[in-house]
Amino acid sequence: MNLISVRIDSKLKKMMESYKHINWSEIVRQAIAKKIQNEQKKNVARAVLINEKIRKKAPIHYDSTEIIRKFRDERH
C-alpha cells in the first residue's frame, strides 16, 4: 500500500483524537474512493450528453429493413 500525507489544523486533530476507535485512514481511503467514483460518473454522464448532441438523427420515414435488404442483395 502507498502512503500519502494530509495536513489538517490542530483543532480538527484534537477532535479526531477524541474518537480513537475510528480508523481515520480507512475514512480517508473511502472518501477518496467515493470522490473518484463520483468523478467517473460525471465523465460518463458528460460523454452521454456529448454523444446525444452529435448523434445523427435518423429520418422520420426510415425503414432499416430496406437498407439491410439492399446490402444483402449487393453481396450476391
MMTF fields as JSON, N, C-alpha, C and O atoms, coordinates in Angstrom:
{
  "mmtfVersion": "1.0.0",
  "mmtfProducer": "UNKNOWN",
  "numBonds": 303,
  "numAtoms": 304,
  "numGroups": 76,
  "numChains": 1,
  "numModels": 1,
  "chainsPerModel": [1],
  "groupsPerChain": [76],
  "chainIdList": ["A"],
  "bondAtomList": [4, 2, 8, 6, 12, 10, 16, 14, 20, 18, 24, 22, 28, 26, 32, 30, 36, 34, 40, 38, 44, 42, 48, 46, 52, 50, 56, 54, 60, 58, 64, 62, 68, 66, 72, 70, 76, 74, 80, 78, 84, 82, 88, 86, 92, 90, 96, 94, 100, 98, 104, 102, 108, 106, 112, 110, 116, 114, 120, 118, 124, 122, 128, 126, 132, 130, 136, 134, 140, 138, 144, 142, 148, 146, 152, 150, 156, 154, 160, 158, 164, 162, 168, 166, 172, 170, 176, 174, 180, 178, 184, 182, 188, 186, 192, 190, 196, 194, 200, 198, 204, 202, 208, 206, 212, 210, 216, 214, 220, 218, 224, 222, 228, 226, 232, 230, 236, 234, 240, 238, 244, 242, 248, 246, 252, 250, 256, 254, 260, 258, 264, 262, 268, 266, 272, 270, 276, 274, 280, 278, 284, 282, 288, 286, 292, 290, 296, 294, 300, 298],
  "bondOrderList": [1, 1, 1, 1, 1, 1, 1, 1, 1, 1, 1, 1, 1, 1, 1, 1, 1, 1, 1, 1, 1, 1, 1, 1, 1, 1, 1, 1, 1, 1, 1, 1, 1, 1, 1, 1, 1, 1, 1, 1, 1, 1, 1, 1, 1, 1, 1, 1, 1, 1, 1, 1, 1, 1, 1, 1, 1, 1, 1, 1, 1, 1, 1, 1, 1, 1, 1, 1, 1, 1, 1, 1, 1, 1, 1],
  "groupList": [{"groupName": "MET", "atomNameList": ["N", "CA", "C", "O"], "elementList": ["N", "C", "C", "O"], "formalChargeList": [0, 0, 0, 0], "bondAtomList": [1, 0, 2, 1, 3, 2], "bondOrderList": [1, 1, 2], "singleLetterCode": "M", "chemCompType": "L-PEPTIDE LINKING"}, {"groupName": "ASN", "atomNameList": ["N", "CA", "C", "O"], "elementList": ["N", "C", "C", "O"], "formalChargeList": [0, 0, 0, 0], "bondAtomList": [1, 0, 2, 1, 3, 2], "bondOrderList": [1, 1, 2], "singleLetterCode": "N", "chemCompType": "L-PEPTIDE LINKING"}, {"groupName": "LEU", "atomNameList": ["N", "CA", "C", "O"], "elementList": ["N", "C", "C", "O"], "formalChargeList": [0, 0, 0, 0], "bondAtomList": [1, 0, 2, 1, 3, 2], "bondOrderList": [1, 1, 2], "singleLetterCode": "L", "chemCompType": "L-PEPTIDE LINKING"}, {"groupName": "ILE", "atomNameList": ["N", "CA", "C", "O"], "elementList": ["N", "C", "C", "O"], "formalChargeList": [0, 0, 0, 0], "bondAtomList": [1, 0, 2, 1, 3, 2], "bondOrderList": [1, 1, 2], "singleLetterCode": "I", "chemCompType": "L-PEPTIDE LINKING"}, {"groupName": "SER", "atomNameList": ["N", "CA", "C", "O"], "elementList": ["N", "C", "C", "O"], "formalChargeList": [0, 0, 0, 0], "bondAtomList": [1, 0, 2, 1, 3, 2], "bondOrderList": [1, 1, 2], "singleLetterCode": "S", "chemCompType": "L-PEPTIDE LINKING"}, {"groupName": "VAL", "atomNameList": ["N", "CA", "C", "O"], "elementList": ["N", "C", "C", "O"], "formalChargeList": [0, 0, 0, 0], "bondAtomList": [1, 0, 2, 1, 3, 2], "bondOrderList": [1, 1, 2], "singleLetterCode": "V", "chemCompType": "L-PEPTIDE LINKING"}, {"groupName": "ARG", "atomNameList": ["N", "CA", "C", "O"], "elementList": ["N", "C", "C", "O"], "formalChargeList": [0, 0, 0, 0], "bondAtomList": [1, 0, 2, 1, 3, 2], "bondOrderList": [1, 1, 2], "singleLetterCode": "R", "chemCompType": "L-PEPTIDE LINKING"}, {"groupName": "ASP", "atomNameList": ["N", "CA", "C", "O"], "elementList": ["N", "C", "C", "O"], "formalChargeList": [0, 0, 0, 0], "bondAtomList": [1, 0, 2, 1, 3, 2], "bondOrderList": [1, 1, 2], "singleLetterCode": "D", "chemCompType": "L-PEPTIDE LINKING"}, {"groupName": "LYS", "atomNameList": ["N", "CA", "C", "O"], "elementList": ["N", "C", "C", "O"], "formalChargeList": [0, 0, 0, 0], "bondAtomList": [1, 0, 2, 1, 3, 2], "bondOrderList": [1, 1, 2], "singleLetterCode": "K", "chemCompType": "L-PEPTIDE LINKING"}, {"groupName": "GLU", "atomNameList": ["N", "CA", "C", "O"], "elementList": ["N", "C", "C", "O"], "formalChargeList": [0, 0, 0, 0], "bondAtomList": [1, 0, 2, 1, 3, 2], "bondOrderList": [1, 1, 2], "singleLetterCode": "E", "chemCompType": "L-PEPTIDE LINKING"}, {"groupName": "TYR", "atomNameList": ["N", "CA", "C", "O"], "elementList": ["N", "C", "C", "O"], "formalChargeList": [0, 0, 0, 0], "bondAtomList": [1, 0, 2, 1, 3, 2], "bondOrderList": [1, 1, 2], "singleLetterCode": "Y", "chemCompType": "L-PEPTIDE LINKING"}, {"groupName": "HIS", "atomNameList": ["N", "CA", "C", "O"], "elementList": ["N", "C", "C", "O"], "formalChargeList": [0, 0, 0, 0], "bondAtomList": [1, 0, 2, 1, 3, 2], "bondOrderList": [1, 1, 2], "singleLetterCode": "H", "chemCompType": "L-PEPTIDE LINKING"}, {"groupName": "TRP", "atomNameList": ["N", "CA", "C", "O"], "elementList": ["N", "C", "C", "O"], "formalChargeList": [0, 0, 0, 0], "bondAtomList": [1, 0, 2, 1, 3, 2], "bondOrderList": [1, 1, 2], "singleLetterCode": "W", "chemCompType": "L-PEPTIDE LINKING"}, {"groupName": "GLN", "atomNameList": ["N", "CA", "C", "O"], "elementList": ["N", "C", "C", "O"], "formalChargeList": [0, 0, 0, 0], "bondAtomList": [1, 0, 2, 1, 3, 2], "bondOrderList": [1, 1, 2], "singleLetterCode": "Q", "chemCompType": "L-PEPTIDE LINKING"}, {"groupName": "ALA", "atomNameList": ["N", "CA", "C", "O"], "elementList": ["N", "C", "C", "O"], "formalChargeList": [0, 0, 0, 0], "bondAtomList": [1, 0, 2, 1, 3, 2], "bondOrderList": [1, 1, 2], "singleLetterCode": "A", "chemCompType": "L-PEPTIDE LINKING"}, {"groupName": "PRO", "atomNameList": ["N", "CA", "C", "O"], "elementList": ["N", "C", "C", "O"], "formalChargeList": [0, 0, 0, 0], "bondAtomList": [1, 0, 2, 1, 3, 2], "bondOrderList": [1, 1, 2], "singleLetterCode": "P", "chemCompType": "L-PEPTIDE LINKING"}, {"groupName": "THR", "atomNameList": ["N", "CA", "C", "O"], "elementList": ["N", "C", "C", "O"], "formalChargeList": [0, 0, 0, 0], "bondAtomList": [1, 0, 2, 1, 3, 2], "bondOrderList": [1, 1, 2], "singleLetterCode": "T", "chemCompType": "L-PEPTIDE LINKING"}, {"groupName": "PHE", "atomNameList": ["N", "CA", "C", "O"], "elementList": ["N", "C", "C", "O"], "formalChargeList": [0, 0, 0, 0], "bondAtomList": [1, 0, 2, 1, 3, 2], "bondOrderList": [1, 1, 2], "singleLetterCode": "F", "chemCompType": "L-PEPTIDE LINKING"}],
  "groupTypeList": [0, 1, 2, 3, 4, 5, 6, 3, 7, 4, 8, 2, 8, 8, 0, 0, 9, 4, 10, 8, 11, 3, 1, 12, 4, 9, 3, 5, 6, 13, 14, 3, 14, 8, 8, 3, 13, 1, 9, 13, 8, 8, 1, 5, 14, 6, 14, 5, 2, 3, 1, 9, 8, 3, 6, 8, 8, 14, 15, 3, 11, 10, 7, 4, 16, 9, 3, 3, 6, 8, 17, 6, 7, 9, 6, 11],
  "groupIdList": [1, 2, 3, 4, 5, 6, 7, 8, 9, 10, 11, 12, 13, 14, 15, 16, 17, 18, 19, 20, 21, 22, 23, 24, 25, 26, 27, 28, 29, 30, 31, 32, 33, 34, 35, 36, 37, 38, 39, 40, 41, 42, 43, 44, 45, 46, 47, 48, 49, 50, 51, 52, 53, 54, 55, 56, 57, 58, 59, 60, 61, 62, 63, 64, 65, 66, 67, 68, 69, 70, 71, 72, 73, 74, 75, 76],
  "secStructList": [7, 7, 7, 7, 7, 7, 7, 7, 7, 2, 2, 2, 2, 2, 2, 2, 2, 6, 6, 6, 6, 1, 7, 2, 2, 2, 2, 2, 2, 2, 2, 2, 2, 2, 2, 2, 2, 2, 2, 2, 2, 2, 2, 2, 2, 2, 2, 2, 2, 2, 2, 2, 2, 2, 1, 7, 7, 7, 7, 6, 6, 7, 7, 2, 2, 2, 2, 2, 2, 2, 2, 2, 2, 2, 2, 7],
  "xCoordList": [0.839, 0.0, 0.891, 1.969, 0.427, 1.171, 0.788, -0.261, 1.651, 1.451, 1.272, 2.031, 0.262, 0.08, -0.001, -0.271, 0.236, 0.131, -0.978, -1.178, -1.692, -2.77, -2.551, -2.323, -2.619, -2.461, -3.834, -4.753, -3.949, -5.181, -4.804, -3.679, -5.739, -5.414, -5.47, -6.012, -4.903, -4.786, -6.148, -6.316, -7.114, -8.448, -9.085, -9.66, -8.976, -9.537, -8.795, -9.411, -7.483, -6.68, -7.122, -7.236, -7.37, -7.816, -9.194, -9.455, -10.056, -11.385, -11.261, -11.964, -10.373, -10.161, -9.638, -10.046, -8.763, -8.173, -9.21, -9.011, -10.301, -11.344, -12.166, -13.004, -11.921, -12.604, -11.55, -11.434, -10.803, -9.698, -10.152, -9.361, -11.403, -11.9, -12.143, -12.378, -12.086, -12.333, -11.02, -10.005, -11.055, -9.888, -9.898, -10.534, -9.183, -9.204, -8.594, -9.012, -7.621, -7.029, -8.078, -8.127, -8.906, -9.963, -10.997, -11.506, -11.308, -12.254, -11.729, -12.471, -10.441, -9.832, -9.833, -10.145, -9.486, -9.498, -10.886, -11.034, -11.9, -13.272, -13.705, -14.372, -13.325, -13.691, -13.04, -13.672, -11.785, -11.085, -11.732, -11.955, -12.034, -12.667, -14.035, -14.381, -14.801, -16.121, -16.004, -16.783, -15.037, -14.824, -14.456, -14.949, -13.61, -13.218, -14.431, -14.62, -15.255, -16.47, -17.395, -17.947, -17.571, -18.425, -17.882, -18.647, -16.57, -15.958, -16.114, -16.354, -15.979, -16.153, -17.592, -17.823, -18.558, -19.957, -20.201, -20.932, -19.58, -19.715, -19.161, -19.757, -18.003, -17.39, -18.292, -18.43, -18.907, -19.814, -21.028, -21.449, -21.584, -22.748, -22.395, -23.183, -21.226, -20.771, -20.619, -21.0, -20.066, -19.885, -21.228, -21.378, -22.199, -23.533, -24.157, -24.749, -24.026, -24.579, -23.92, -24.594, -22.612, -21.903, -22.36, -22.597, -22.481, -22.921, -24.316, -24.575, -25.201, -26.56, -26.569, -27.374, -25.682, -25.632, -25.126, -25.612, -24.15, -23.535, -24.146, -23.879, -24.961, -25.557, -26.488, -27.328, -26.327, -27.178, -28.54, -28.645, -29.557, -30.915, -31.324, -31.027, -32.0, -32.487, -33.685, -34.452, -33.844, -35.018, -36.307, -36.333, -37.366, -38.642, -39.178, -39.694, -39.055, -39.596, -38.482, -38.347, -37.701, -36.546, -36.956, -37.51, -36.682, -37.005, -35.702, -35.155, -35.222, -33.93, -33.963, -32.927, -35.118, -35.19, -34.864, -34.278, -35.227, -34.907, -33.398, -32.853, -32.734, -31.281, -30.59, -29.668, -31.022, -30.428, -30.614, -29.674, -31.809, -32.089, -31.182, -30.637, -31.006, -30.16, -28.733, -28.148, -28.171, -26.806, -26.676, -25.672, -27.671, -27.63, -27.731, -27.049, -28.561, -28.691, -27.411, -27.062, -26.704, -25.463, -24.333, -23.389, -24.419, -23.371, -23.442, -22.436, -24.594, -24.769, -24.558, -24.672],
  "yCoordList": [-1.171, 0.0, 1.243, 1.249, 2.286, 3.543, 4.445, 4.279, 5.39, 6.308, 7.715, 8.157, 8.423, 9.833, 10.603, 10.028, 11.901, 12.763, 13.772, 14.255, 14.081, 15.057, 16.04, 15.637, 17.314, 18.335, 18.747, 19.011, 18.795, 19.256, 20.23, 20.207, 21.083, 22.041, 21.341, 20.244, 22.0, 21.384, 21.155, 20.198, 22.015, 21.839, 20.54, 19.776, 20.305, 19.076, 17.852, 16.827, 17.958, 16.846, 16.498, 15.319, 17.498, 17.244, 16.572, 15.667, 17.023, 16.409, 14.938, 14.076, 14.662, 13.281, 12.414, 11.263, 12.958, 12.207, 11.809, 10.84, 12.535, 12.167, 10.968, 10.44, 10.549, 9.367, 8.346, 8.011, 7.871, 6.953, 5.616, 4.921, 5.264, 3.986, 4.031, 2.996, 5.212, 5.353, 5.197, 5.794, 4.39, 4.2, 5.325, 5.214, 6.412, 7.586, 7.318, 7.913, 6.437, 6.085, 5.453, 5.736, 4.606, 3.96, 4.989, 4.916, 5.937, 7.002, 7.785, 8.075, 8.122, 8.878, 8.042, 8.559, 6.753, 5.869, 5.822, 5.938, 5.65, 5.579, 6.894, 6.893, 8.001, 9.31, 9.524, 10.044, 9.124, 9.259, 8.366, 8.797, 7.129, 6.2, 6.719, 6.631, 7.254, 7.796, 8.984, 9.104, 9.861, 11.026, 10.578, 11.145, 9.586, 9.069, 8.489, 8.742, 7.713, 7.152, 8.256, 8.154, 9.31, 10.421, 11.111, 11.473, 11.292, 11.926, 11.041, 11.546, 9.719, 8.807, 8.851, 8.815, 8.928, 9.029, 10.318, 10.327, 11.412, 12.688, 12.566, 13.068, 11.888, 11.722, 10.915, 11.244, 9.863, 9.046, 9.877, 9.848, 10.613, 11.442, 12.491, 12.747, 13.095, 14.088, 13.448, 14.047, 12.24, 11.54, 11.212, 11.325, 10.809, 10.506, 11.765, 11.718, 12.885, 14.138, 14.551, 14.99, 14.408, 14.744, 13.82, 14.264, 12.537, 11.572, 11.917, 11.831, 12.299, 12.658, 13.896, 13.991, 14.838, 16.06, 15.8, 16.401, 14.907, 14.717, 13.567, 13.419, 12.761, 11.621, 12.112, 12.985, 11.543, 11.93, 11.273, 10.063, 12.082, 11.568, 10.9, 11.407, 9.772, 9.057, 9.807, 10.428, 9.748, 10.386, 9.814, 8.678, 10.604, 10.195, 8.924, 8.033, 8.849, 7.692, 6.718, 6.317, 6.343, 5.478, 4.028, 3.677, 3.191, 1.763, 0.979, 0.804, 0.52, -0.168, -1.476, -1.912, -2.115, -3.391, -3.189, -4.073, -2.052, -1.778, -1.669, -2.2, -0.99, -0.827, -2.177, -2.487, -2.973, -4.291, -5.15, -5.806, -5.149, -5.929, -5.474, -6.311, -4.164, -3.613, -4.141, -4.605, -4.069, -4.551, -6.06, -6.528, -6.809, -8.264, -8.608, -9.519, -7.902, -8.145, -7.793, -8.459, -6.763, -6.328, -7.346, -7.378, -8.169, -9.179, -10.306, -10.968, -10.531, -11.674, -11.317, -12.176],
  "zCoordList": [0.0, 0.0, 0.0, 0.594, -0.67, -0.722, 0.44, 1.062, 0.711, 1.819, 1.28, 0.418, 1.789, 1.466, 2.782, 3.836, 2.702, 3.88, 3.648, 2.533, 4.714, 4.661, 5.8, 6.941, 5.493, 6.53, 7.042, 6.267, 8.35, 8.995, 10.094, 10.593, 10.471, 11.54, 12.908, 13.045, 13.893, 15.225, 15.879, 16.635, 15.598, 16.172, 15.663, 16.439, 14.38, 13.813, 14.345, 14.635, 14.473, 15.004, 16.426, 16.762, 17.258, 18.628, 18.625, 19.418, 17.736, 17.639, 17.218, 17.745, 16.275, 15.829, 16.975, 17.127, 17.754, 18.872, 19.908, 20.641, 19.978, 20.939, 20.447, 21.178, 19.212, 18.646, 18.212, 17.033, 19.176, 18.886, 18.287, 17.648, 18.491, 17.974, 16.456, 15.834, 15.876, 14.442, 13.681, 14.041, 12.631, 11.768, 10.733, 9.685, 11.045, 10.189, 8.824, 7.83, 8.765, 7.471, 6.561, 5.364, 7.133, 6.339, 5.896, 4.778, 6.757, 6.408, 5.205, 4.267, 5.246, 4.146, 2.87, 1.797, 2.968, 1.785, 1.159, -0.058, 2.003, 1.494, 0.846, -0.189, 1.454, 0.9, -0.462, -1.381, -0.59, -1.87, -2.915, -4.047, -2.549, -3.491, -3.938, -5.116, -3.006, -3.335, -4.282, -5.229, -4.032, -4.893, -6.304, -7.279, -6.42, -7.731, -8.453, -9.642, -7.744, -8.355, -8.851, -9.946, -8.058, -8.463, -9.711, -10.605, -9.773, -10.939, -12.175, -13.272, -12.002, -13.13, -13.643, -14.852, -12.729, -13.131, -13.904, -14.894, -13.444, -14.154, -15.57, -16.522, -15.704, -17.018, -17.939, -19.117, -17.414, -18.223, -18.63, -19.786, -17.679, -17.983, -19.03, -19.941, -18.91, -19.884, -21.262, -22.268, -21.314, -22.579, -23.221, -24.437, -22.419, -22.942, -23.537, -24.615, -22.839, -23.356, -24.667, -25.599, -24.729, -25.971, -27.092, -28.215, -26.781, -27.787, -28.296, -29.497, -27.411, -27.806, -28.698, -29.624, -28.421, -29.22, -30.629, -31.587, -30.758, -32.072, -32.87, -34.062, -32.211, -32.901, -33.994, -33.773, -35.16, -36.283, -36.103, -35.904, -36.174, -36.05, -37.36, -38.443, -37.256, -38.435, -39.019, -38.283, -40.344, -40.95, -40.367, -39.893, -40.405, -39.82, -40.486, -39.81, -41.798, -42.526, -42.882, -44.038, -41.907, -42.109, -41.896, -40.854, -42.889, -42.787, -42.886, -43.975, -41.771, -41.755, -42.524, -43.026, -42.631, -43.365, -44.839, -45.464, -45.402, -46.809, -47.003, -47.971, -46.095, -46.189, -46.04, -46.795, -45.083, -44.871, -46.113, -46.561, -46.667, -47.878, -49.009, -49.729, -49.183, -50.244, -50.116, -51.095, -48.897, -48.714, -48.923, -49.461, -48.504, -48.708, -50.178, -50.648, -50.905, -52.348, -53.086, -54.061, -52.643, -53.305, -53.106, -53.895, -52.069, -51.833, -52.851, -53.106, -53.428, -54.33, -55.758, -56.632]
}
